[in-house]
Amino acid sequence: MKPLLAEQKSALEASVAPNHRVLWHEGWLQRITMARLLALNGKVRLLLPEAFDVHRRSIEWGAFQSEDRIPDHAIGLDPILLKVTEWAFRSWERLDFLNRYLAGTVFPRLELDFFPAVRCGAHFALIATSVPQTKEQFIDGGRAVQRFWLTADCLGLKLQPAVSPLVFARYLNEHLTFTANDYIRLLAEEVRDGMASILGGRSVLKSTVFAGRIGFGKPPKSRSVRLPLSRLIVPKSPQ
């Protein structure tokens, strides 16, 4: 919860200029507000049947490092809840039972969304000067994210993305059907409206290319790692 220094924030802001700016959310009240919103977004994420297979395929169980997935020890759950989650992720029926009758989303949202959102140095959003529409503008947004993240690492800061609220907001704004569940869609609309309120309006939300939390911390013991060159390089086809 140690606040970022002014010179650190200045370096991060300079890393994304001139086509992007950084909007900071600091202080106890702003972090609490963001934590509540991210916890609600976590409910959308965990209740969404359409996301179940994606989540299940994305986790490598019993691992501290993974080349192509998220090792389960990097998720951020305590050991007991991690075992329960591994059991539940074997089928949608198990997960749905936990969520429906045993308040299965409460503890994961507290551990993964609410408490980390409160116990950080600041929340941030990278906002483009205009709403990205062309391929070049989206690529430029990706460059800004890389520069911001690399600068944070050079400053000894740790960063955690929080992009799913932006993803759901874009689905809603572009009228894309991402779920057949009306209740989940209403929750996603509440998250979008809350995010727009925090950022300063719907137009700012549409121009936001990345968001997350940042602060001081120890190096992670578990993480995803780079793919080896043998998997990155495609052999040349015979002539």
N, C-alpha and C positions, 0 to 999 in steps of 0.2 A: 504493500500500500504506500510505499515511499513515492512521493511525487517526482515527476521528471524535472530535471533542471532546465532552465530557460535556454541554455546553449544547446542542450540535447534536442529540445523541441524545434529550435531554429534550424539545426542541421537536418532534421527529418523533413521539415517544411521545404527547405531548399532542395532536397533530393527529388521532389516531385514537381517543382516549378519548371516552366511557367504555365504548363497546361493543366495543372491540378493544384488544389489547395488541401490543407489538412484542417478538419474541424475536430476540436478536442472536447471531450466530456470528462471533467475532472471533479474532484470534491466529493464529499460523502453523499450529498443529495443526488447529484447527477449519476453517480455510480449505482445508487439504489434504484433510481428510475430505470436505468439501462438494464440492471439485473432483473427487475420484474418483467420487462419486455422480453428479454432473452429467455427467461424461464417459460413465459407463455409461448414463445417460438419453439422452445424445446418440446412443449406439449404437442404442437403441430407436427414436429419432426418425428416424435415417437409414436403418435397415433396413426400416422399416415400409412395405410396398407400398401400403397403403391411404392413406398420407399423401403419396404421390408427386405426385399431381395438385394437391393443395392447395399443396405447396411450390412446384411449378413455376408455378402461377398467381399466387403471392404475390410473385414477384420481377420487377422491371423491370430488364432487362439494359442495360448501357451508360448508367446514369443515376446522378447524384449526389443528385437529389431526385425524389420521386414523390408524386402526390396520392392514389393509391389502392392502392399496393403498396410493397414494400420495395426501394429502389434497391440494385443489386448492390454498390455501393461501401460500403454501410452494413452489409453482412453480417458483415464482419470477417475475411475471408480475404485472404491475400497475393495479388498479381496473378497468379502462375502457377497457384495452386490455384483462383483464381476462374475463369480460363479453362477449366481442366479441368472444373470444376463446371458451367459453362455448356454445355460439350460433352456432359457426361454427362446433364444434365437434358433433353436432347432426346428421350430415350426411357427407359423403365424398364429395358429390356434392357441399355443402356449402363451405367446406374448399378448395376444388379445385378451386371454383370460386374466392375466396379471393386471393389465391396464384397466379392464372393465370392472373387476371385482376386488382387486387387492391394491388399488391405487398405485399401480406399477410405474407410473411416470413421475411420481412425487420425488422419490429419493434420487433417481438419476438426474432430474432437473435441478435439484438442490446442489448435487455434487458437480455436475458438468456445466451448469449455466449460472445459477444464482450466486453461490458463494465465490466462484472464481471471478465473476463480474464485479463483485464488491471488493474483493481482495486483490486489486491490481493498481498500477500507478495511474492509468488513464484509459479511456476508450477513445477511439479515433475513427474518422471516416475520410477516405480520399475522394474528393469531389472534383469532377472535370469541369472545365470552364463552360462546356455545353453538353447537352445530352448526347452520349455516344450513339452513333448510328451507322457509320461506315466501318469497314474492316480495319482501315488504318487507325481510326479512333479507338477501336477496341484493343488493337495491338499497342497503341500508345499508352492506354490504361494499364496493360500488362507490364510494360516497361516501368511505369511509375510504381507499381506494386513491388517489382523486383528491386528498384532503387531504394524504396522506403524500407523494405525488409533487410536488405544488405547493410544499409546505413544503421538500422537498429542493432544489427549484430555487431557492427564495428564499434558501436557505443556501449556494448555490453548489456544490451537490453534484450528481453525475451518477448516474443510476439505470438499471439494466438488469433487466427482469423475468426470472424463471426459473420459469414457471408450468407447463410441460409435465409435470414430475413430479407436480404436484397433479392435473393432468388425467388422467393415466394411473392414478393412485391412485384417483380417483373412479370411473373406468370399472371398475376391478377391484372396488372396494368395492360397487358397485351391480350387479355381475355383467353388465355390458354387453359385448357382443362387439365389440371394436374391431380385431381381427386374426384371421385364420385360421391364423396361424403360431404353433405351440406354443412354439418357441424364443424368439420375441420376447415372447410372453406371460410366459414364465418370467423373462426379463430385466426386464420391467416389474414383476413381483412383487418381484424383488430390489431394484429402485429404490424401490418403495413401502415395503418393510420397512426399507430403509436410511433413508429420509426419516422414517419413524415413529420410528426409533431416535434420530435427530438431534434431532427436535422434542420427544420425550418421551412417545411412545406413539401408538397408533392413534387414540384419541379426540382428541388434540391435532391430529393430521394432518387429521382430518375437519373440524375447526373452522378450519383455516387457509384463508384466502380469497385470499392473495397472497404471493408470495415473490420474492426477487431479490437482487442485489448492489448496493452503493452505495459511493461514494468520490469522490475528487477527480480532475478530469481537464479536458482542454481541450474547448472546444465542438466538437461533431461537424462534420466537413466535409460529410458526407452523411447524409440523414435523410428520413423520410417527413414530409410537410407536411399542413397542413389542406386539406380540400376547399374550393374556392371557393364563395361564396354561391350562385352560379348552379346548383351541383350539390346544395346542401343545401336550398334552398327549392323546394318543390313548387308549381307554379302552381295557382291555384284553378280548379277545373273550372267550365265555363260552366253557368249556371243552366238 
